[in-house]
Amino acid sequence: MILTDLYAPRANRMKASEIRELLKLLDRPGIISFAGGIPDPALFPSDAFREATQRALSGEAAQSALQYAASEGLAALREWIAQHMRSLGVPAVPENILITSGSQQALDHLGKLFIGTGDAVALGFPTYLGALGAFNAYEPLYVRLDPNGNRSVERMREEAQGAKIKLAYVTPDFANPTGETLSKAARLAILAQAEEMGAAIVEDAAYQALRFEGEDIAPILALEAAQSGTIETCRTLYCGSFSKTLAPGLRIGWVCAAKTVIDKLVLLKQAGDLHAATLNQAIVAEVAGSIFDTHVPRLRAAYGARLRAMLGALERYMPDGVRWTNPDGGMFVWLTLPPDFDATALLSRALEHDIAFVPGAAFFPDGSGRNTLRLNFSKPDEEMIEDGIRRLAGLVREGPRQSQPC
Ligand SMILES: Cc1ncc(COP(=O)(O)O)c(C=O)c1O
């Protein structure tokens, strides 16, 4: 029996992620990897996690840490996150928070809640690959949104060909893959466009805390709540994560939104996995409460130095005609090669020289952007960045030679 014949039509849109395949390469000895989007494990606050784990598993605490828990999440963690959201200008209380298994699950649940077959989602081209992966299962049509608000609602509606645009997905801070940040004016413009379209905004804030330069810009949810005087009527659904600040392996993220939306998401969470791992929530609540405010500045200093090393090396070695973004934080720089380059072909040559990156086309729902690529600077150290960019630039200087795509 051929089971593939029995798959639901939505399975056709589920494809293996190029990033996941590439992550396998990170284990190859000697490789300088600018692929993946992973934090440097040397910077994990392992001691704090070890102590918190011991406490969570000692005496009576162990009985609750190893037990089933409420689908919305542990009270102590929701409390900490609500307070954190208030520090960002969002007037949240714990009832506005749902704990998810990573913010990736939040994207999936929001897709499940809002996208019906034939609905449309507006998002930037390029966009976070994992968001496309999460939304694809609900079979939306994608329409191109200019995150700076320079594409009219009329254009987007035309592209949607009568489909209702349900969600506008944006990553306002140090976006994956471009590293770009939206100004306050751009955030207000997106809000106005979403209002005009009658769409909800998914504000993916996975990198929000990793700012190395300049002043924090208020989340879209904070700007909207300030306009309306309450979070309860807001159309913005904020997705947060501890993956980039504490550690991704515990898989703890959250949604901050109006209580009515949280109540509905709790039902989806129940149906999906009942709740995020109780032990992990207890550990993250303790570690966030004790070291978040001192640990994040350490990450900012370390990653900021790596970003400067990457920008310096790009400046020194890349030939004329190559452009790149100049991020204020996050983990990525986005490179645009001259139009006759194919970044996937370049990757196969780069791998022969032990250099890895992600070809940009993977981040475009329409497969365009063949001459673009994403460089991660959070994992390699400064010396590797210098060496890796010098070698990569050498390959770019050889020109757009054709080779076997990998
Ligand atoms: C923009 C963005 N959103 C969400 C996620 C998912 O993060 P997590 O599920 O680990 O919270 C990632 C991970 O790389 C990301 O880059």
The ligand as a MOL file (V3000), in Angstrom:
LIG
                    3D

  0  0  0     0  0            999 V3000
M  V30 BEGIN CTAB
M  V30 COUNTS 16 16 0 0 0
M  V30 BEGIN ATOM
M  V30 1 C 12.0460 34.7280 13.4240 0
M  V30 2 C 11.9490 33.4900 14.2310 0
M  V30 3 N 10.7770 33.2020 14.8260 0
M  V30 4 C 10.6070 32.0930 15.5610 0
M  V30 5 C 11.6390 31.1900 15.7270 0
M  V30 6 C 11.3740 29.9540 16.5230 0
M  V30 7 O 12.0640 29.9960 17.7170 0
M  V30 8 P 11.7160 29.0640 18.9510 0
M  V30 9 O 10.6570 28.1120 18.5420 0
M  V30 10 O 12.9820 28.3880 19.3060 0
M  V30 11 O 11.2130 30.0010 20.0180 0
M  V30 12 C 12.8770 31.4180 15.1270 0
M  V30 13 C 13.9760 30.4520 15.2630 0
M  V30 14 O 14.9990 30.5220 14.6620 0
M  V30 15 C 13.0240 32.6020 14.3650 0
M  V30 16 O 14.1800 32.8840 13.7270 0
M  V30 END ATOM
M  V30 BEGIN BOND
M  V30 1 1 1 2
M  V30 2 1 2 3
M  V30 3 2 2 15
M  V30 4 2 3 4
M  V30 5 1 4 5
M  V30 6 1 5 6
M  V30 7 2 5 12
M  V30 8 1 6 7
M  V30 9 1 7 8
M  V30 10 2 8 9
M  V30 11 1 8 10
M  V30 12 1 8 11
M  V30 13 1 12 13
M  V30 14 1 12 15
M  V30 15 2 13 14
M  V30 16 1 15 16
M  V30 END BOND
M  V30 END CTAB
M  END
